Amino acid sequence: MNKKICFLLIYSFFFLKFYGQDITVEGLVTDSVTGEGLPYAALQIKGTTLGTATDADGHFSFSVPKGKKILVVSYLGYDSREMILIPEKKSHLEISLPPSGIHLGEVVIKPTKEKYRKKDNPAVRLVREIIERKKLNTPYAHDYFSYERYEKVLFAMNEYTPKPPKKGKKGKFSFVEEFVDTLNDGTTILPVSEKERIETVYYRRHPKSEKHVVRGSQSSGVDEVFSRDGVQQFLGEAFREVDIFKNDIPLFLQRFVSPLSGIGPNYYKYYLLDTLAVEGQTCVDLGFVPFNSETFGFTGHLYVTLDSTYFVKKAVLNVPKDINLNFVSHMTIEQTFERTADSTRLITKDDIKVNFKLSEKSKGMYARRLNIYRKHSFDVPDAETAQVFEESAPTLFAANAYRQPDSYWNTIRPPEAVRKNPNSVNNLMTKLRSVPVFYFTEKVVSILVSGYIPTNKDPLKNKFDLGPMNSTFNGNAIEGARFRVGGGTTPVLHKRWLADGYMAYGTRDQKLKYDALVEYSFNDRKDYRLEFPIHSLRLEYMYDLNKLGQQYMYTSKDNMMLAIRRKKDTRATYLRKAELTYTREHYNGVSYGAVLRNLREYATPYAEFNRFESDGSVKPVTRYDLTALELRFRYGKNEKFYQTRTQRVPITYDALIFNLSHVMAKKGFLGSSYDYQRTDVGVQKRFWFSAFGYVDFIAKAGKVWSKVPYPLLILPNANLTYTIQPEAYTNMNALEFMNDEYASWDVTYYMNGNLLNRIPLIKKLKWREVFTFRGLWGHLTDKNNPMVASNKEGLYMFPEGTFMMGKAPYMEAGVGIENIFKFLRIDYVWRLNYRNNPDIQKSGIRMTMKLSF
């Protein structure tokens, strides 16, 4: 026992002595301008493995042995800093890091803890001078402007550390270590997606035109399960080219307020910091930070020449750590500019580096979008080059653009884009797919994303897809359980002839439904039948249930997510329809088409056709027929959408969209039971209010000019589900109102958290406010109202539960919160009038799921 006690005492002595040599060093790492803490900055004792990282607020704490040491502090987008550390003399550190690539010179003025004032502030006077001159030096003031743009987009697993093999055995994915790369700040990453593109951009002032000629494009990575062109569209919109000289900066599908915006002095605090040399020219460091760090603004620096031109040589922008932006834990934008002899401003680099995180504890993803601009020219193009302006497409591809060899990319790739590890992502994907577990997982994810199952494992040989899988099972009050199977051909079978179809069966009505179409495209299809631009002739024949007063404008009618409803959807008929459709889309946003339609609609016990005869009696009929011609026109320039196999999912609603259609039919022509004339017009637009969010506005109007039975009237779109659907009335019943002329609106205001960000504790949730107001003014003229029509012949009795709309429009208002758990939106919606109608819902909760930045 004595020996054990002696051993314990000796061990304790040495342990305490050793422990006593360490001193806890703590402190804060901040941005040199804003004073904000830098999250997850790396600290390391040089020459050792001792170190730590700052927390989400920039604080750190770790134990360091006594004695003189060198502490290295590094952070993405900032210069690393080395400093002498003697922990026994100073254990609390305040460390500030300057932006990368800048040599600090003499300090002029520094921001202090004093109250910020705009009046008589020299920094505010300076920024006003820059704002006043920002349009003077634009290269787009020249008659012609061309340049070469190299773009590289890289996604990687951040802070990647390969797992050590178990018991010395190599695992299935041990080869991944060969592809690990290292950033300049020492962070290890595993690239999983890489895209490169080289193009020449041609601009002409009069008439205004801009064309992109892509000479090379290649991509590889885990995102290949998505549409190639769709991903390019999304990335092009999420990682837009940043123009700090505009008021708003589109980024991550949001709008950030530029530090050079006209409202900048009211949105940002500006500070004159240092004088320094940028590429040999003396500049002043103008720092800025938004008054409210939760809103969509930047912190950062503008480096402005100290002369009368107020020329911006360089810009470094960061997002505040408290910003209400999902998944982005850190972002740095670095831009450099050159000035020509006539003072024209030319951008030479636009470099965005982002750390994405699903949660604070995860290591997340690293992303970089690098644009290098070179070979600027204002020369008048020669005759051959000028031909590019005669092309209709905004983007043209060289014949071998997607087949450039590695030697080509090695030649044109700028030094900034060369990775330290030369192993390509393409090689990584080849090895990963050789592992059965990864191969199977990738295929499953691909099916979930696309909704279709290919019938051949090789995409280059796959001629037919089964799906969509999310429509395999559904249910409603008439059909009971509904089962559906379908699919379609791919351009591998034929680039111009394509076919689609499905069959469905209801267990309650025991009827077989079907839809079959064949389409001829006048231009070759690459991936999908519906890819832009469409120029085709289509023949379709279908027989299916027709839910009256329920239009599925933004999803499939058989989507299983719509199976749960707040009310039975029994207002339905059966419809047999044949259509011959011509569609033509142009790159300038204009599209038009014509549809020759023959339909026969069958009555059901839930929607009876009780027709008034010439003598005033009522006679039940089983069906009516109509052969009609519909003409369509649409304008939607610069629309941004993600293309899938069956639909186009809007990425933004910034483009002005205008729709016009007219349907006409003549009684007796090809079996038509009625004369029919209907006109509809609509407009849609998103309006951005800079720092104050945005409004989505949709307005429509229409009129039925003829005397027709109720199935051919204007039936307002009722939403009987618990989901949020634009252009659908949340608390209206199907066939509750009928009209032959109408005007409707749907206004949704997204405030981006401008109110909730000001409430303590609540603002940490990063919720965002949504306000909705939609309504419909409708009127039914006497000729189509069987209750008052002087001649009722041919009209049908209205179903029970249908009411006439008075002078006041039907209206709904809603208040909602989006970004709950970063994906959920919940609205509470009120019905504002016609609240005394029987069997209605006056208010209710609706929700939808959507991931957004």
KOLDOPA-251680 format. One record per residue (C-alpha): residue in one letter; x, y, z. Coordinates in steps of 0.05 Angstrom, whole numbers, plus 32768, in hexadecimal, padded with zeros to 4 digits. Layout:
BEGIN
AXYZ;...
//
This chain:
BEGIN
M800080008000;N8039802F8012;K805880227FCD;K801680347FAB;I801080747FD3;C805880887FC3;F804C807A7F78;L800C80A37F79;L802F80DE7F9B;I806A80DC7F6A;Y803A80D87F2E;S801181127F4A;F8050813B7F53;F806881317F0C;F8022813C7EF1;L8018817D7F17;K805E81947F04;F805181857EBA;Y800C81A47EBC;G802781E17EDF;Q805281EF7EA2;D801481FD7E76;I7FEF823F7E76;T7FAA824A7E58;V7FAC827E7E21;E7F6A829B7E0C;G7F5382D57DE2;L7F2E82ED7DA4;V7F3F82EE7D5A;T7F1C83277D34;D7F1683497CF1;S7F4583847CEF;V7F0C83B27CD6;T7ECB839F7CF6;G7EE583827D37;E7EB983457D2C;G7ED283037D45;L7EEA82D37D0F;P7ECA828E7D19;Y7EF5824F7D14;A7F3782737D08;A7F7382457D11;L7FA982517D46;Q7FE782277D4B;I802A82297D6F;K805D822A7D37;G808481E97D31;T805581C27D5E;T801181A17D5C;L7FF681CD7D93;G7FBC81F97D7D;T7F7282057D7B;A7F3C82297D55;T7F0F82627D68;D7EC682577D78;A7E8B82747D52;D7E9882B87D71;G7EE382BA7D66;H7EF882A77DAE;F7F2D82737DBD;S7F4E82527DF8;F7F85821D7DFC;S7FBF82077E29;V8006821A7E16;P804882087E39;K807182417E57;G80A682627E2E;K80AE828D7DEF;K808882727DB2;I806E82897D6E;L802382877D66;V800882817D1F;V7FC0829A7D13;S7F9E828D7CCF;Y7F5982957CB2;L7F3A828E7C6D;G7F3F82CF7C46;Y7F6F82F07C77;D7FBA82F57C7D;S7FD882C47CAE;R7FF982E57CEA;E803582CF7D13;M804082EC7D57;I806E82DF7D92;L804A82BE7DCC;I806582BC7E13;P8029829F7E39;E804382AC7E7F;K804682F77E6E;K800782FE7E45;S7FD082C97E46;H7F9882F37E27;L7FA083067DDD;E7F7983357DB0;I7F8D83217D68;S7F7483467D2A;L7F7F832B7CE3;P7F8283567CA4;P7F6783407C61;S7F9583147C38;G7FC783327C06;I7FCB83777C26;H800883967C46;L7FF183C57C7D;G801184097C80;E800884477CA9;V7FC8844A7CD2;V7F9D84867CC2;I7F5D847E7CE9;K7F4384417D0E;P7EFC84317D23;T7EF2843A7D6D;K7EBD84297DA0;E7EA184707D99;K7E5B847C7D7E;Y7E5B84797D32;R7E4784B97D0E;K7E3984C37CC4;K7E3C850F7CC8;D7E81852B7CBA;N7E9D84E57CB4;P7ED684E57C81;A7ECA849B7C71;V7E8284AB7C5E;R7E9884E57C33;L7ECA84B77C0F;V7E9684817C01;R7E6584B47BE6;E7E9B84CB7BB5;I7EA584837B9E;I7E5A84787B97;E7E5384B77B6E;R7E8984A07B3D;K7E7B84557B39;K7E5784597AF6;L7E8D84847AD4;N7EC2844E7ACB;T7E9884137AB6;P7EB283EC7A7A;Y7E6B83E67A60;A7E6E842F7A4C;H7E98841A7A10;D7E77840679CE;Y7E9783C179D1;F7EB5839B7A0A;S7ED083547A0C;Y7EF883297A3D;E7F0982E27A4E;R7EEC82C47A8E;Y7F0782867AAF;E7EDA82697AE5;K7EE782327B16;V7EB682187B4A;L7ED081E97B7F;F7EAA81C57BB6;A7ECF819E7BEB;M7EC7817D7C2F;N7EE681AF7C5F;E7F1B819F7C93;Y7F1E81587C78;T7F4881267C9F;P7F4B80DE7C85;K7F3880AA7CB9;P7F71807C7CCE;P7F6880347CB6;K7F4F80017CE8;K7F847FCE7CFD;G7FB27FE67CC6;K7F827FCF7C8F;K7F6F7FFC7C55;G7F26800D7C51;K7EFA80117C14;F7F05805C7C0E;S7F4E80607C23;F7F60807B7BDE;V7F3C80BC7BEF;E7F7C80D37C13;E7F9C80DB7BCE;F7F6C81137BBD;V7F72813E7BFC;D7F8881857BED;T7FA181BE7C19;L7F8C82077C17;N7FBD82417C20;D7FA982477C69;G7FBA81FE7C76;T7F7381E47C77;T7F6C819F7C58;I7F3281937C29;L7F1781597BFF;P7EFE81747BBC;V7EBC81527BA8;S7EA5817E7B6F;E7ECC81A87B3D;K7EB481D17B01;E7EDD81F97AD0;R7EC682277A98;I7EEB82547A68;E7EC482857A3E;T7ECA82C67A17;V7E9682FC7A25;Y7E83832D79EF;Y7E5C836D79FF;R7E3E839E79CF;R7E2083DF79E7;H7DF283F079AC;P7DC783C979A2;K7DD583AC79E6;S7DEB836479E4;E7E1783367A0D;K7E2E82F179F4;H7E5682BB7A16;V7E7F828B79EC;V7E93824E7A16;R7ED3823079FD;G7EDB81FC7A34;S7EB181DE7A6B;Q7EBC81A27A98;S7E9F818A7AD9;S7EA2814D7B06;G7E8C813C7B4C;V7E5681227B79;D7E2481557B5F;E7E21812F7B1C;V7DE181107B36;F7DC181537B26;S7DB481727AE2;R7DF4818D7AC5;D7DD481CB7AA7;G7DA681D27AE4;V7DE181D37B13;Q7E0482057AE7;Q7DC782327AE9;F7DC2822C7B34;L7E0B82397B42;G7E0B82727B10;E7DD282927B38;A7DEA82817B7E;F7E3282967B6F;R7E2282D27B43;E7E5B82FE7B2B;V7E6083347B61;D7E5C837C7B4B;I7E6983A87B87;F7E5983E67B5E;K7E0F83D47B5A;N7DDF83E27B93;D7DCD83997B9F;I7DFA835B7B9A;P7DD5831B7B88;L7DF582E17BAE;F7DDB829F7BC9;L7D9782B07BAB;Q7D9382EC7BD9;R7DA183377BD0;F7DDA83567BF7;V7DE283A17BFF;S7E2283B77BDD;P7E5183E37C06;L7E4D84127BCA;S7E0184127BC7;G7DDC84547BC4;I7DC084437C09;G7E05842E7C21;P7E1184697C52;N7DCE84587C73;Y7DDC840E7C76;Y7E2784097C85;K7E5884287CB6;Y7E98843D7C92;Y7EDD84477CAF;L7F1E84627C93;L7F5384317CAB;D7F98842E7C8C;T7FC084487C51;L7FE2840F7C2D;A800083F97BEB;V7FD683CF7BBB;E7FFF83BA7B7F;G802E83F47B8B;Q7FF884297B8F;T7FE7844D7BCF;C7F9F843F7BE6;V7F74844D7C21;D7F5484137C45;L7F0984227C4B;G7EE983F27C7C;F7E9E83E77C82;V7E6D83C07CAC;P7E2083C07CAA;F7DF983E27CE2;N7DD283A17CEC;S7DFF83647CE5;E7DC483347CDD;T7DAD83547C9B;F7DC883457C55;G7E0683707C54;F7E5283687C56;T7E8C83797C81;G7ECE83877C5F;H7EFD83B77C3C;L7F0183E27BFE;Y7F4783F87BE9;V7F40843B7BC7;T7F7784637BA3;L7F8C84A37BC5;D7F8084CF7B89;S7F4684F47B6A;T7F2B84B77B45;Y7F1484917B83;F7F2584507B5F;V7F17840F7B84;K7F5583E37B7B;K7F3E83A97BA6;A7F0183937BCE;V7EFC835F7C05;L7EB7834D7C1E;N7EA2831E7C56;V7E5F830C7C73;P7E53831E7CBD;K7E5082E17CEA;D7E0A82F47D02;I7DED82FA7CBC;N7DAA82D77CB1;L7DC782AB7C7A;N7DBF82607C7C;F7DF9822F7C79;V7E2E82647C6D;S7E5E82677CA8;H7E9182937C84;M7E9982B47C41;T7ECE82E07C21;I7EC983037BDF;E7F0883217BC2;Q7F09834C7B84;T7F4183707B61;F7F3D83A77B2C;E7F6A83C87AF9;R7F64840E7ADC;T7F71841A7A92;A7F9084597A75;D7F4B84787A6B;S7F3984667AB4;T7F0B842C7AA1;R7F0283FB7ADA;L7F1183B27AC9;I7F0683797AF9;T7F3E83457AF8;K7F2883157B2F;D7EE883027B54;D7EF882CE7B88;I7EC282B37BB7;K7ED482837BEF;V7E9E82667C1B;N7E9982367C56;F7E5682137C58;K7E3D81F17C97;L7DFC81CE7CA7;S7E0B81D77CF1;E7E3F81FB7D1B;K7E5F81B97D30;S7E67819E7CEA;K7EA581A97CC0;G7E7A81B87C84;M7E8E81C67C3D;Y7EC081F57C1D;A7EAC82177BDC;R7ED282467BAE;R7EBB82697B6F;L7EF6828A7B4C;N7EEE82B77B10;I7F2C82D17AEC;Y7F2183077AB8;R7F5583157A83;K7F60832B7A3A;H7F3383687A42;S7F27838E7A01;F7EFE83C879E8;D7F0F83BD799F;V7ED983B9796A;P7ED2836E795A;D7EE383567915;A7EAD833D78E6;E7EB582F478FC;T7EB183047946;A7E778334793D;Q7E4D82FA7923;V7E4682E3796B;F7E15831C7977;E7DE783007941;E7DDD82BF7968;S7D9C82B9798F;A7DB9829179C9;P7DDB82BA7A00;T7E0D82827A0B;L7E30825D79D3;F7E5A821E79DA;A7E95820C79AF;A7E8F81C8798E;N7EC281A879BD;A7EB181D179FB;Y7EA081937A25;R7ED981697A09;Q7F1781947A15;P7F5481697A29;D7F7B81717A6A;S7FB381927A44;Y7F8481CA7A30;W7F6F81D77A78;N7FB781D57A90;T7FC7820C7A5E;I7F8E823C7A6C;R7F8682317AB7;P7FA0826E7ADE;P7FD182647B18;E7F9D82767B4C;A7F72823B7B36;V7FA882067B3A;R7F9E81D77B75;K7FD981BD7B9C;N7FC181767B93;P7FBC81677B49;N7F8F812A7B51;S7F4D813D7B30;V7F0781357B4B;N7EF7810D7B0C;N7F2A80D87B22;L7F0D80D87B68;M7EC680CC7B4D;T7EE080927B22;K7EFE80707B5F;L7EC2807E7B8B;R7E93805F7B59;S7EBD80207B58;V7EA680157BA0;P7E617FF37B9F;V7E4780177BDD;F7E55805C7BBF;Y7E3B80487B7B;F7DF9802F7B98;T7DF1806D7BC5;E7DFD809C7B8B;K7DC880797B61;V7D95807D7B9A;V7DA280C77BA4;S7D9C80D27B59;I7D5880B17B59;L7D4180DB7B95;V7D58811B7B74;S7D3E810F7B2E;G7D0280E47B40;Y7D1280B37B08;I7D34806F7B04;P7D5F80647AC7;T7D5980217AA4;N7DA3801F7A94;K7DDD802B7AC3;D7E0480507A8E;P7DE680967A82;L7E0180957A3B;K7DD880567A2D;N7D9A80647A56;K7D5E806B7A27;F7D2380697A58;D7D1580827A9E;L7CE080697ACE;G7CBC809D7AF9;P7CAF80CD7B17;M7CB480A47B56;N7C9380D97B84;S7C5280CD7B5D;T7C5080827B65;F7C1D80847B9D;N7BE880B87BAF;G7BA180BA7BC7;N7B6080E27BC4;A7B1780DD7BD6;I7B0080C47B92;E7B3880947B7C;G7B4B807B7BC1;A7B9280627BBD;R7BB180777B7B;F7BEB80517B5D;R7C12806B7B22;V7C4B80527AF6;G7C6C80797ABE;G7CAB808E7A9A;G7CC880AB7A5C;T7CFE80A67A28;T7D4080CC7A2A;P7D6880F079F3;V7D9480B279F1;L7D5D808D79CC;H7D5180C8799E;K7D65811179A5;R7D26812C7984;W7CEF80F8798E;L7CDB80EF79D7;A7CA180CE79FB;D7C8480D07A42;G7C4880B17A64;Y7C2980907AA1;M7BF180617AB7;A7BCB80697AF8;Y7B9680417B1D;G7B6880537B57;T7B52801D7B87;R7B0F803F7B96;D7AF780557B51;Q7B1A80197B30;K7B2A80427AF2;L7B69803F7AC8;K7B8680847AB7;Y7BBD80917A86;D7BE580C77A62;A7C1180BE7A25;L7C3780F279FD;V7C6880F379C5;E7C91813179B4;Y7CBC8145797A;S7CF1817A7989;F7D0B81A57950;N7D4E81AB7974;D7D7781747995;R7D6A816679DE;K7DA6815B7A0C;D7D8981417A4D;Y7D3E81507A53;R7D0181577A27;L7CEF819A7A47;E7D3381BA7A48;F7D3982027A30;P7D2D821879FA;I7CF281EE79E5;H7CDE81EB799B;S7CB181AF7993;L7C718190797C;R7C4E816379AF;L7C13813379AC;E7BF3811D79EE;Y7BB880F17A00;M7BA080E87A47;Y7B6680D07A73;D7B6780E27ABC;L7B4381007AF7;N7B39814B7AF1;K7B36816F7B34;L7B0C81AD7B29;G7B2681ED7B49;Q7B6981CD7B5A;Q7BA481DF7B2E;Y7BE981C37B3C;M7C1581F97B20;Y7C5581ED7B46;T7C5581A27B50;S7C3A81617B34;K7BF181527B42;D7C06810C7B59;N7C3C81237B89;M7C3480F77BC6;M7C4181337BF3;L7BFC814D7BDE;A7BD7810F7BF7;I7BC7812E7C3B;R7B9081627C33;R7B68818F7C61;K7B28817F7C3C;K7B0D81487C0F;D7B1B81577BC6;T7ADC81387BA7;R7ACF81707B76;A7AE8814B7B39;T7AD681317AF4;Y7AF881017AC4;L7B1A81207A88;R7B2F81027A45;K7B5B81317A1F;A7B85813279DF;E7BB5816B79D0;L7BE2817F7997;T7C1381B479B0;Y7C4681E0798D;T7C78820579BA;R7CB1823479A8;E7CE0825679DA;H7D14828B79C9;Y7D5182A279EF;N7D3782E979F3;G7D0082D17A22;V7CC882CE79F0;S7CA1828D79E9;Y7C60827B79C8;G7C37823F79B6;A7BF58223799E;V7BCC81E979B9;L7B9681C57992;R7B6D81A279C8;N7B34817179C6;L7B15815D7A09;R7ADB81387A25;E7AC981437A6F;Y7A9F81107A94;A7A7181207ACE;T7A7880FC7B11;P7A4980F77B4E;Y7A76812C7B6D;A7A71815D7B33;E7A3081517B0E;F7A1E816F7ACB;N79D581827AD2;R79C781A97A92;F798E81DB7A88;E796581CD7A4A;S794281FF7A1D;D790081F57A43;G792282037A86;S792381BB7A9C;V7962819B7AB7;K7980815E7A96;P79BC81367AB2;V79F2812D7A7E;T7A3081027A82;R7A62812B7A5B;Y7A7181667A2D;D7AA4816E79F5;L7AD181A779E1;T7B0381B179A9;A7B2B81F179B4;L7B688216799C;E7B94823779D0;L7BC8826C79BF;R7BFE827D79F1;F7C3282B479F8;R7C6682BB7A2F;Y7C9F82EB7A3E;G7CD182DA7A73;K7D1682F57A64;N7D5182DF7A8F;E7D2A82AB7AB6;K7D5482807AE4;F7D3C823A7AF0;Y7D5681F57B02;Q7D4381C47ACB;T7D2981807ADF;R7D0D81497AB3;T7CC5815E7ABC;Q7CC681A77AD2;R7CED81E77ADA;V7CF881FB7B22;P7D0282477B27;I7D43825B7B48;T7D2E82A47B4D;Y7CF182CB7B39;D7D1783097B26;A7D0383077ADC;L7CC3832B7AC6;I7C9482F57AAC;F7C5883067A81;N7C2482D37A69;L7BEB82D97A38;S7BBC82A37A1F;H7B7B829D79F9;V7B4F826079EF;M7B1A825C79B8;A7AE7822779A3;K7AAD82257973;K7A6E81FE7982;G7A6781C37953;F7AAF81C6793B;L7ACE81817945;G7A9881707976;S7A9A81AD79A3;S7A5D81B479CF;Y7A6781FF79DA;D7A84823F79C0;Y7ABE825279ED;Q7AEA828F79F3;R7B19829B7A2E;T7B5382CC7A38;D7B8682CD7A71;V7BC082FC7A7F;G7BF382F97AB7;V7C32831A7AD1;Q7C6583057B05;K7CA283287B23;R7CCF83297B60;F7CDF836E7B7C;W7D1D83767BA7;F7D1F83AB7BDD;S7D6A83A57BEA;A7D74839B7C34;F7D2983967C42;G7D1A83557C1F;Y7CF183487BE0;V7CAA83407BC7;D7C90830B7B97;F7C5683277B70;I7C2682FF7B43;A7BE9831E7B21;K7BB882FF7AF0;A7B7783107ACE;G7B4982ED7A9E;K7B0482E87A80;V7AD782B47A61;W7AB282D77A2A;S7A8182A07A19;K7A44827F7A39;V7A5D823C7A52;P7A4F82087A8A;Y7A73820E7ACC;P7AAE81DE7ABD;L7AC582107A88;L7ABF824D7AB5;I7AF8826B7ADE;L7B00823E7B1B;P7B2D825F7B50;N7B6882347B65;A7B5982177BAA;N7B9081F97BD4;L7B7481BE7BFB;T7BB781A87C17;Y7BDF81C07C52;T7C1881D67C26;I7C28821D7C10;Q7C1B82257BC5;P7C2182677B9F;E7BE4827D7B77;A7BB682507BA0;Y7B8382667BD4;T7B9282467C16;N7B4D82497C38;M7B2082447BFB;N7AF982067BE9;A7AFB81E87BA3;L7AC182047B79;E7AAE82347BB1;F7AAC826C7B7F;M7AA3826E7B33;N7AB082A97B06;D7AB582BA7ABD;E7AE282F67AC9;Y7B1783007AFE;A7B5483267B16;S7B8383067B49;W7BC283177B6F;D7BF482F37B9B;V7C26831D7BC2;T7C5A82FF7BF0;Y7C8B832A7C16;Y7CCB83097C30;M7CEB83377C64;N7D2A830D7C6D;G7D2883147CB9;N7D2883607CBC;L7CF7835F7CF6;L7D0A831F7D1A;N7D54832F7D16;R7D4883697D46;I7D28833F7D7D;P7D5A83247DB1;L7D5E82D87DB6;I7D2D82D07D7B;K7D6182EA7D4B;K7D8F82B07D5B;L7D5C82827D3A;K7D6682A77CF8;W7D1C82A47CE8;R7D0182CE7CAF;E7CBE82F07CA8;V7C8D82E37C6E;F7C4D830A7C61;T7C1A82F47C2C;F7BDE83167C0F;R7BB782F67BD6;G7B7282FF7BBA;L7B4382F97B7F;W7B0F83277B64;G7ADD82FE7B3D;H7A9B830A7B1B;L7A6982DD7AF9;T7A4082FF7AC2;D79F782F07ABC;K79FF82C77A7C;N7A2782927AA3;N79FF82937AE3;P79C8825E7ADF;M79A382817B18;V799682C17AF1;A79A682B37AA8;S796D82C67A79;N797F828A7A4D;K7998824F7A77;E799C821E7A3E;G79DE81F87A3F;L79F3820F7A84;Y79FE81DD7ABD;M79E381E47B03;F7A1A81F97B33;P7A3181C47B65;E7A1981CB7BAD;G7A4881F87BD5;T7A56822A7B9C;F7A4B82747BAC;M7A4B82B57B86;M7A8382E67B95;G7A6B832C7BA8;K7A8B836E7B98;A7AC483627BC9;P7AFD83347BB3;Y7B0D82F57BD8;M7B4B83037C03;E7B7D82DE7C2F;A7BB782F87C59;G7BEE82D17C7B;V7C2882D97CAA;G7C5F82A77CAA;I7CA582967CC1;E7CD682747C92;N7D1C82597C9E;I7D04822F7CDA;F7D3B81FB7CE2;K7D55821A7CA1;F7D2281F67C76;L7CDB81FE7C91;R7CA882367C85;I7C68823A7CAC;D7C30826B7C9C;Y7BF0827D7CC0;V7BBC82927C8C;W7B7B82B77C98;R7B3F82BA7C6A;L7B2B83047C6C;N7AE583027C4F;Y7AAD82D47C39;R7AB582B57C7D;N7A6C82A37C84;N7A6C82707C4C;P7A5D822B7C68;D7A9081F47C6F;I7ACD82207C66;Q7B0F82287C8C;K7B18826F7CA4;S7B6182697CB7;G7B9782347CBA;I7BE082217CBD;R7C0582117C7D;M7C4D81FC7C73;T7C8281EB7C40;M7CCA81D37C3F;K7CFF81F87C19;L7D4A81FD7C22;S7D6682437C17;F7DA3826C7C28;
//
